[in-house]
Amino acid sequence: MNKLLAISLIILGSSSFAADWNNPGNKYANAYKAYEGATAPIEADNIKHFVYFTRDREAVREHPLLDHSRFSGAQIMYAWAQLESSKDNYDFSIIQEDYEYLKSKGKKLFIQLQDATFDIRYRGVPGYLNAPDYDGGSIPQKNDDGVEEGWTAKRWNGNVRKRFASLLEALGKDFDGKIEGINLQETAVGVSNEQDPSFTPAVYAESVKQNMLALKKAFPRSAKLQYANFMPGEWLPWEDEGYLRSIYEYGESIGVGLGAPDLMVRRKGQLNHALAMMHENEFTAPLGIAIQDGNYIGQTGADFPAGSEQPKAADLVKANRKNIVPLLHAFANDFLKVQYMFWVNQEPYFEEDVLPSFKE
């Protein structure tokens, strides 16, 4: 056979195969398109909607959510370091203050408990953990380029985990059944075995489950969620070691709900991990999804590292954006079937996009 002809046949065959091959990484790439027609005002639903304030507690005061019947209350982040100044010395006064204020307005409090940060200037864990008994207590998180971008508690260290369980127990004694719920931070961590020899993905996965069990015991009545978005040591659907899947299965088995930050309906990373887990499985435990910084314009906080300024392109998106709140809601309600949505109080999007979409 003529060499040129043979090569041509190979190329044509390869092209045909490529056209027919269904890339599993694109499984849900177009799922959002079914919800592009969603419009405002958003009709009444069975989802409990909360406004997420990160650690900006003061912003809750006189906030529009307080007079809006569609919002159940506020989700506020509290760092471990704020709540335990030294070993066994707990101070929950800021939580109590927020709880009482929201209650006076007929609203609920949802706690997000922080043991990891995304700013290298802040550790988030009590200083007493920085000791040999806890192997330093925390470790810097690194991004894909090896740049330190925050800290995480050493969740895989048994002694650190015991202290975290003690914190949860103390919180449960004061707030279980009073607050709407509590969630633990996301499972994604920028840590490797080279950075810490005591860390392995398998050990980490089991450690997350132990924290979930401690949460279950401490809060038998209030809603409880583990944010489970990505797990080290795997990347779905190509490298599936079962870590993330096991977190979702374990949560369902013990009655701890699952959730995730960043409702990114067009980004394959989120679609193939947390969002796929929610969509593909049946749950009796509650599911929650957070719309966090940047999500209103299809970005995440990771796109804008701490201390950096948003690029001009993002400013253009901000000025010329389409309101995607109805799409996000429809996707979460129908495709994910969540019971909780947490809408970040990011301006100008919350007041310009979210509030008008939830007219009473």
HELIX and SHEET records of a PDB file:
HELIX    1   1 LYS A    3  ASP A   20  1                                  18    
HELIX    2   2 PRO A   24  ASN A   26  5                                   3    
HELIX    3   3 ALA A   31  TYR A   35  5                                   5    
HELIX    4   4 ARG A   57  VAL A   60  5                                   4    
HELIX    5   5 PRO A   64  ASP A   67  5                                   4    
HELIX    6   6 TRP A   80  LEU A   83  1                                   4    
HELIX    7   7 SER A   93  SER A  104  1                                  12    
HELIX    8   8 GLY A  127  LEU A  129  5                                   3    
HELIX    9   9 PRO A  132  TYR A  134  5                                   3    
HELIX   10  10 GLY A  158  PHE A  175  1                                  18    
HELIX   11  11 PRO A  201  ALA A  218  1                                  18    
HELIX   12  12 TYR A  243  ILE A  254  1                                  12    
HELIX   13  13 LYS A  268  LEU A  271  1                                   4    
HELIX   14  14 ALA A  274  GLU A  280  1                                   7    
HELIX   15  15 ASN A  295  ILE A  297  5                                   3    
HELIX   16  16 GLY A  301  ASP A  303  5                                   3    
HELIX   17  17 LYS A  312  ASN A  320  1                                   9    
HELIX   18  18 VAL A  325  ALA A  330  1                                   6    
HELIX   19  19 PHE A  331  LEU A  336  3                                   6    
HELIX   20  20 TYR A  349  TYR A  349  1                                   1    
HELIX   21  21 PHE A  350  VAL A  354  3                                   5    
HELIX   22  22 LEU A  355  SER A  357  1                                   3    
SHEET    1   A 9 LYS A  48  TYR A  52  0                                        
SHEET    2   A 9 PHE A  71  ALA A  79  1                                        
SHEET    3   A 9 LYS A 108  GLN A 114  1                                        
SHEET    4   A 9 GLY A 181  LEU A 184  1                                        
SHEET    5   A 9 ALA A 223  TYR A 227  1                                        
SHEET    6   A 9 GLY A 257  ALA A 260  1                                        
SHEET    7   A 9 LEU A 287  ILE A 291  1                                        
SHEET    8   A 9 TYR A 340  VAL A 344  1                                        
SHEET    9   A 9 LYS A  48  TYR A  52  1                                        
SHEET    1   B 2 GLU A  84  SER A  86  0                                        
SHEET    2   B 2 ASN A  89  TYR A  90 -1                                        
SHEET    1   C 2 SER A 138  LYS A 142  0                                        
SHEET    2   C 2 GLU A 148  ALA A 153 -1                                        
END                                                                             
